[in-house]
Amino acid sequence: MALLDVIVGYDALVIIDTIAKAEPQTGRIRLLEAADVRDPPGPSPHYVSIPQALTIGRQLGLRVPNRIKIVAVEGRDIYRLGEGLSEDMSRCLPAVVAAAKGVLDEWGAASF
């Protein structure tokens, strides 16, 4: 739900996050739409997915982004808490930034 505090009032949103895969290749990038992100199984009082947060925002009459892309980056041990990036992920960071910039360029970010 904290996502709503950050995105209300914007027309477009790019999210960079890790994605869980059965056999992840660290740094492999997938560009996803909000509709591609699955909700957690069953309702949870502890977690609200991106699509759920957007739906709640719309139901509350808040102006939330309509244009959404997720730069999803595969990584290992994504559930381990800690500070910083692994060495493998650090090496992939320029490609992740380039993917996000590509989305903004595609949208004509200068017009925002």
Secondary structure, DSSP 8 states (H G I E B T S, - for coil): -HHHHHHTT-SEEEEEEEE--SS--TT-EEEE-GGGS---SS--SS---HHHHHHHHHHTT----SEEEEEEEE-SSTT---SS--HHHHHHHHHHHHHHHHHHHHHTGGG-
